Amino acid sequence: MDLLASLYADKPVVIFSKSNCCISHSVKALLRSFGANMNVIEVDNMANGQQIETALIQLGCRPTVPAVFIGQQLIGGADELIRLNVQNELAQLLLRAGAIFIWSP
């Protein structure tokens, strides 16, 4: 868990992703559409990627990617992020985390 915490600490948005995952690509595109300041961690390109995936599983992420943290809180994967967007809650969450500074729908 400390491994994950060190990767998402002090960052408004962190996405754990795989470079060849189309769902991860969609999540990144959605957050980019807000102009969000985000850090993307491609676990398949990291030497300790398997350790990161194991830690994500321990947090309850299934599948392990994409896993989205906003304001140092685990939001979940694509389903949760899309639900927040449809319910018009994602922009406010991004604003509170400091990932975006203004939003006008």
N, C-alpha and C positions, 0 to 999 in steps of 0.2 A: 504494500500500500504506500509506503514511503517513496518508492520509485515513482508511482503515479503522481503523488502529491508534489514531488519536486518538479514534475513536468507541467503541471497546470497551475501551480502557485503563482500568484501575482499576474496572471494573464486573464484578460476579459473573456476570451473564448479560445478553447482548445478542442481540436477534433483529432481523435485517434482514427486513423484511416489506413486503407491499403491502396497503393497506387493503381491497382488494376480492378478496383471495386466500383461498379457503376452506381451503386447506392451511395457510397461515400462521395462520389463525384456530384451526385444530385444534392446532397446535404451541403457540400461546399458551395455549390452554385446558389442555393437558396440563401445562405448566409452572405455570400458576396453581393446578392441583389439588394441587401440592406446596407451595403458598404461597411460591413462589420470588420473590425480589426481582429483577426484571428490567427492563431498558430495552428498549423497542420503538422501532425506527427504521423509520418508514413511508417507504420510498424514493420512492414515487409522490407523496408530499406535500412533497418536498424539492426545492429549486432545483437542487441538484447530484446528484439521484437517479440520473441516467444515469452520472455518474462513479463513484458508489458501486457500481452494478451492474457496470460495467466492471471495477472492482477486485475484486469478488466472482468474476467469471468468471476473472480472472487467478489467483485462489486455487484455482480448480477447482470452484467452485459451479455446478452445472448441474442444475436451473434455478437462477437466482440467488437466489430467495427461496422459502421461508424459509431463511435461513442463521443458524445458532445458534452463538454463541460462549459457552462456559462456562469461567470462570477464564482468560480471555484466549486460549483455545485454540479453534480452529474445530472444532466437532463435526460439522457438516454440516447436512443438511436434515431433513425429516420422517422419512424412512426410518431414518436413523441414530439420531435421538432416540427413535423408537418401539422400535427394536432394543435400545437401552440400557435402556429402561423394561421391556421384556419380560424381559430378562436380569437384572433387579433391580440394575442398575448406575447408573441415573440418579440416584437419591436420594443415593448416596454421592458422586457427582460434584458434585452441588449442594451437599452439606455441605462438601466440601473447598474449593469455590470461595467459600463464605460466602454463598451465595444462600438457604440455609435453615440453621436452627441446630439443629433437632431433627427426627428422623423416626422414626416407629414404624409399620411396615406394618400 
